[in-house]
């Protein structure tokens, strides 16, 4: 198990975004690990993995229901779908399960990774599920059916991946202490940010996806996107247009110099 596993918490706290006050506290432990939780889009439910189960709570952290998903395995993360009627859970053995909360039945289950899978994320559009595993793979699947969309090979073991709101970019965190921005359509690495601290950095896209917030140890760092990462994104940079204007002026002067009539000597 990668060294960063020791950084997983054994409790979750829910805070009010307006005044920062603590709303509720939930503690659970399985060999020192409790999985990554989620809150529904309408903020009415909280889902927290614990052992092979998912605990459903209200927003005061009062238990409502326990969903038994797997035996002999550990649920490492859970995400609500866009409509809040399903949850999609990942396990430490690399399995992903979609569970219907209304009918209380499994909708689909897939073995997407061959090594520990810690966190899965549903895209902002609700169409895609992205998972990143210790097996050095990032996998995109259809959130409704579990069908494979694409698999991206990485250079090292991955902790987590999340999608930008347009589903075009993936923000991936590596156990090797770096964060990568990846083109979700081609698998091309567009940018990387390396960190020197021993803790594994955790990042999220912010607002309109123009900024990335990274939790690095006991610090939060904000990185601003200066221009789109693809080749045409360089035309968003002022220095490129300044260079183009200088080049045009230089060519214009050369053209005038060549066309200038030569003076005949007497």
Secondary structure, DSSP 4 states (H G I P E B T S, - for coil): --GGGGG--SEEEEE-TTT--EEEEEE--BTTB--B-EE-TTS--EEEEETTEEEEE-TT--EEEEEE--SSS-EEEEEE-TTSSEEEEEETTSEEEEEETTTTEEEEEEE--SS-EEEEEE-TTSSEEEEEETTSEEEEEETTT--EEEEEE-SS-EEEEEE-TTSSEEEEEETTTEEEEEETTT--EEEEEE--SSSPPEEEEETTTTEEEEEETTEEEEEE--S-SSGGGGGGSHHHHHHHHHHHHHHHHHHHHHHSPPPPP-
